[in-house]
Amino acid sequence: MLHHVALSKNTKDAWDNLCATFEKKHVDNKLQLYQELYNLKMEEGNSMQVHIDKFWMIGNQLTNIDY
């Protein structure tokens, strides 16, 4: 990953380079996240907090890709 940030002028530039490289912002990713959210079920033996954390993680990922 060093080559993605080595020529960056500042931390924001480095972060933008990493985001551009590793974030998928296409329709397939949106659909996959939407399906994960739709199919999200609390797993037996997990706490409510773990379930809520998964929900928020998917929601945040959708927000990050401008859903």
PECORHU-V605090 format. One record per residue. N is the residue number from 1. RES is the residue in three letters. PHI is phi as a letter, one per 30 degrees, with the letter a starting at -180 (NA if undefined). PSI is psi in whole degrees, 0 to 359 (* if undefined). Layout:
# PECORHU-V605090
{{N & RES & PHI & PSI} {N & RES & PHI & PSI}}
This chain:
# PECORHU-V605090
{{1 & MET & NA & 344} {2 & LEU & e & 324} {3 & HIS & d & 341} {4 & HIS & d & 337} {5 & VAL & c & 354} {6 & ALA & d & 322} {7 & LEU & c & 10} {8 & SER & d & 145} {9 & LYS & d & 330} {10 & ASN & a & 180} {11 & THR & d & 324} {12 & LYS & d & 318} {13 & ASP & d & 318} {14 & ALA & d & 316} {15 & TRP & d & 316} {16 & ASP & d & 321} {17 & ASN & d & 317} {18 & LEU & d & 317} {19 & CYS & d & 316} {20 & ALA & d & 328} {21 & THR & d & 318} {22 & PHE & c & 342} {23 & GLU & d & 133} {24 & LYS & c & 119} {25 & LYS & c & 37} {26 & HIS & c & 174} {27 & VAL & d & 321} {28 & ASP & e & 319} {29 & ASN & d & 320} {30 & LYS & d & 316} {31 & LEU & d & 317} {32 & GLN & d & 315} {33 & LEU & d & 320} {34 & TYR & d & 318} {35 & GLN & d & 320} {36 & GLU & d & 318} {37 & LEU & d & 317} {38 & TYR & d & 322} {39 & ASN & c & 4} {40 & LEU & d & 123} {41 & LYS & b & 146} {42 & MET & d & 125} {43 & GLU & d & 142} {44 & GLU & d & 133} {45 & GLY & j & 344} {46 & ASN & d & 154} {47 & SER & d & 164} {48 & MET & d & 325} {49 & GLN & d & 319} {50 & VAL & d & 317} {51 & HIS & d & 314} {52 & ILE & d & 321} {53 & ASP & d & 319} {54 & LYS & d & 317} {55 & PHE & e & 311} {56 & TRP & d & 325} {57 & MET & d & 315} {58 & ILE & d & 317} {59 & GLY & d & 318} {60 & ASN & d & 321} {61 & GLN & d & 320} {62 & LEU & d & 320} {63 & THR & d & 319} {64 & ASN & d & 337} {65 & ILE & c & 23} {66 & ASP & h & 45} {67 & TYR & d & *}}
